[in-house]
Amino acid sequence: MQLLLAGLTFLIVAMLAAVVFLLAGRRGPNAVRTRLEALEKGAAKGNVAAVAARTDLVRDESFSDVPALHKLLTRWSWSARLRDWIGQAGMTVKPGKLILASGVAGLGAGVVAQHLYASPFVPVPAGLVVAFVPLGVVLLKRSRRLYAFEKGFPEAIDLLARSVRAGYSFSTGLEVVANELSDPVAGEFRATFDEQNFGLPLRDAFLNLSARVPIIDVRFFVTAILIHKETGGNLAEILDNLAHVIRERFRIVGEVRTRTAQGRMTAGVLIALPPAMLVVLRVLNPDYVNLLFTDPWGVYMLGGAGIMQVIGALVLWKIVNIAV
C-alpha cells in the first residue's frame, strides 16, 4: 500500500511539473525568426535560392524555453558548461529542461523513499542520487561520442590530405570530409565548413572546432593548420604526419587499456561488492539489515560507509585509468 501511494505521489508531481513547464514555455514570436519566415514566404514564388534559407540558421543559445528559468541560468557560469556538455553529447535538449527533469526525478525519488523508510536520512540521499542520473546520462553519451570522434579522426585527416594533394582547396577538402565520413566526425567538420563558408575567419572556425571537441588530437590538428596558414609549407605532408602520430597514440592507449584490464576488473569488483552484499543480506535476512535504516546510529554508519565507498571508488579508478 505504501509503495502504491509513493508511486501515485511521484506521478502527480511529475504531471504537475510537466504542466507548469509547458504553460510557462510559451513565448512570443522571436523577431529574427519571424523576419526570416516572412522573407521565405515572400520569396517562395519566385526566388528558389531564397527558399533554401531556412530558419534553422538562427542559432538558439537560450538555456530554457521558460523565460524566468533562462534569466536565472544566465547568472551562473556552470550553465554554459552544461550546455557545452549537452552539445558534445550530440543531444538537443536545453539545460533548463534537463535541470527540471533532474529536479522532478529527485523529488519523486525522495517522496518514494520517505514512504518506504521512516527515517528522515534516507530520502535526501536517494533524491540527490536520482537527481544526478540525467546528468550522468549526458556525460556517458558525451564520453562515447568523443571516443567515436577520436577513433575516426585519423581517417578524416587522411581524407583531407588526399583532397589537398588531388588539387582541391582546403575549404573544399573540409566539405569532402563532411560528405564522405559518418557522424560524429562528419557533423563537426560540416559545422566548421559552414562557419567559414558563411564568413567566419578560418582561425575562429577552427578554434570553435577545438572548443566543441575538447580532445588533445583536435588541438594538435588546429595548431598545425593555423601555423601552416601563417608560415606555409606542404600541408598534405603535415596532415599525413599528424594522422600517423594520432594513430600511434591511439595504439598506445589501446595497449595500456589491455595491460590494465585486470586491474580495472578488480576495481569494479571491489566497488560493487559492498552494495551487492547489502542487497543480498537485505533479501536473506531483512531484520538484520533494517537496523541500519531504522536506528539513528545505523543511518549514520550507512552514510559514512557510502561516503568512504565513493572516495575509495574515485581513488581506485584514478589508479587504474592511466592517461596517455
N, C-alpha and C positions, 0 to 999 in steps of 0.2 A: 504493500500500500504506500509506504514511504517512497519507494522507487518510482511508482506511477505518479505520485504527487510532484516529485522532483522533476520528472520528465515533462509533465504538463507546465510547470513553472518555467522551465527553460524554453519551451516552445512559445509561451506567451511573451516572455522577454524578447526573444528573437523576432517575433512578429511585430511587436511594438517598435523595436529598433528599426526594422525594415520600413515600416510605415513612416516613421519620422524622417528617415533618410530620403525616402522617395519624395515626400512632400517638401522638405527643405531643399532638395536638389534641383527644384525647378527654377531656372534662371531666365532672365530676359535675353533676347537675342544679342549675340555678340556683333559689334558694329563692323568689324573687319569681315567676319564670316558672312554677314548679311550683304555687304557690298560685293563680295566675290560671287555670292549666289545670284545677285541681280545682274552682274556682268555676264555670268554664264548663261542665264536665261535670255538676256538680250542678244548674245552672240550665237545662240543655238540655231538660229535660222540661216545665218549667212557665213559666219566665220567658224570653220571647223577647228582651226588651231586654238581658238579661244575656248572651245568646248572642252578641250583636254585639260584646261586649267581647273583642277578640282579644288574643292575647299579643304582637301586633306593637306594642302600645302601650309595651312595655318598650323603652327606648332603649338600644341596645347601643353603648357608647362604649369598648369594650375595643380595645386595639391589636392583639391577636392571640389566636387560639384556643389557642396554646401558652402555658401559664401562665408558664413561665420567660422566654420572649421578651416577653410582656406586662409582666412585672415589670421587665425590663431597659429597655424602651422608655419606661416611665413616668418614668424618671430623666432623660430628655433632653427639652428643650423643643421641639426640632425635630420630635419625633414628633407632637405636637398640630398643628403647622403642616402636616405631611404629611397627617394625617387631614382637615384642613380642605380641602387641595387636592383630595384624592380626592372629598370630598363636593361641592365646587364643580364637579368634572368630571362629576358625575352617576353616579359609579361606587360600587359597594357593596363592593369588595374592601377588606380590612383592611390597615393599614400593615405589619403583620408579614408577611403573605403577599406583599405587594409587595416588601419587603426580601429575603425568602427567594428570590423569583423573580429578583430582580436579582443576588443572590449566586450562584445556580446558573448563570444565564446568563453572568455574568462569569467564573466558574470554568471553565465549559465552553469559552468563547472563549479563555481563557488556555491551556488544555490543547491545544486545536486549534492555536493559534499556536506553542506550544512544539514540537509535532511537525512543523509546516511550516517553521519557521525555527530554525536552530541558535542564533541569537543570544539571550542572556538578556534583551535590552532590548525585544524585541517583545511577549512575552506579557503583561507588566504593562500597557502602554498599551492593548493590544487588549482585555484583560479589563475595564479601567476604562471604556472607551468602551461596550462591550456592556452592562456593568452599569447604566449610566445610561439605557439605552434604555427600560425600563419607566417610569422617572420622566419621560422625555421624552414618552411616550405620554399619561401623566396630564396633564402641563402643556399638551399640544396639545389634548386634549379639554376641559380646563378653559377654555382660551382661546376655543375655538369655542362652548362653552356660554354663557360670559359675553357673548360678542358677540351670540349669538342672543337672550339675555335683554335686552341693551341695545337691540337692534333692535325688539323687541316691547313694551318697557316703556312708550313713549308711548301706545300703544293701550290698555294696561291702565289707565293714569291717566285717559284719556278715558272708558273704560267705568265706572270708579269715580266719576268726576264726574257722568256721566249717571245713575247709580244714585242718588247722593245728591240730585241735582236732581229725580229722579222721586219722592222721598219715602222711599226706603229708608234704614235706619240705616247708619252707616259699617261696622259689622261685617258686615251683610248684603251691603253692596257688595263687601267682600273675598271673600265666598263666591261672589258673582256672577262676579267676575273669575276665581276659581279654577275655576268650572264652564264658563265660556264660552270662555276662551282655551286655547291649547295650551302644552305644556311648551317651555322651562323656566319661563316666566312663571307659568303656572297652578300648577305644583308649589310654587314658592316662596310664592305667595300662599296656597295651600292650607295650607302649614305655618304661616304666620303666623296665618291664621284659626283653625286648630286649637289653636295655643298660647294665644291669648287666649280661645278658646271653652272651654278646659279650665281656665281660672282664672288664667293668667299675665297680669299687668298689661299694658295696651296698650303702654306705653312700653317694657317689656322685650321684648315680642314684636317690635316694630319695630326695636329695637336688635339683636336676633338676626337680623332680615332684613338689616340693613346689614352684619352680620358675615358672614353666609353669602354675600352677593353684594357683594363689595368693588368697587363701581362708584360713581363720583362722583355720577351721576344718582340712584342709590338713596339716597345720603346727603342730597342735596337734598330728596328726597321725604320721608324720615324726619324731617328737621329741620323741614320745613314742617308736617307732621302734628303733631308734638309741640308746636310753637309754637302752632298753632291750638287744640290741646286746652287750653292754658293761657290764651290771650288771647281766643279766639273769633274770629268773622268768617265770611265767606262761603266755605265750604270748596270748593264747586263752582268758584267763580271762581279760587281759589288753585290748584286742580288743573288747570284749563284753562291758566292762565298757565305753570305748571310744565311741562305737556306741550308747550306751544309752545316754551319755552326748550330743552327736551331735543331736540326735532325740529330746531331751528336749529343746535344744537351738532353733532348727527349729520350735518346737511347740510354744515357746515363741515369736519368730519372727512373726509367723502367727497370734498369738493373738494380738500382738502390731499393726500389719497392719489392723486387723479387727477393733480395737478400734480407729484407726486414719483414717479410711476410709472417714468419713465425712469431716475431716479437709483437706485431700488430694483432695477430690472432690471440696471443697470450694476454695482451692488454684488453682486448674485447671480452675475453672470458672473465678476467678479474673485475672488470667494470660491471658486467651483467650478473655476476654471481650473487652479490648481496640482495638486490631487489628480487631476483628469481627465488632465492631461498625464503624471502619474506612472503612471497606469494604462495610458495609450496607449503610453508608452515601455516599460513592462513587457511589453506584448504584442509590440511591434515588435522590441525589442532587449533581451531578458531579461538577457544578460550585462552590459550597460551599467548596468542599474538594480540588479541583485543586489548590486553592490558596496556600495550604501547599507545593505543588510541584513546583509551578512557581515562587512564591515570595521568595527572598533570606532569609528573616526572617522566612518565613514559613518552609523552609527547615531546618534552624537551630532549630526551635521549634520541628519539627518532629524528628530530630536526637537526641535532648535532651530527648524527650519523649521515644524514643527507648532505649536509654541508661538507663534511670530510670526504664523502664519496665523490662529490663534484670536484673538489680540489685534487683528489687522487686521480680522477679521470683526466683532468687537464694536464697534470704532470706526466702521466703515462703516455698520452697522445703527443705531448711535446718531445718525449724521449724517442718514440718510435717513428715519428714523422720527421725525416731528415730533409731539409731544404737544399736544393741543388741549384 
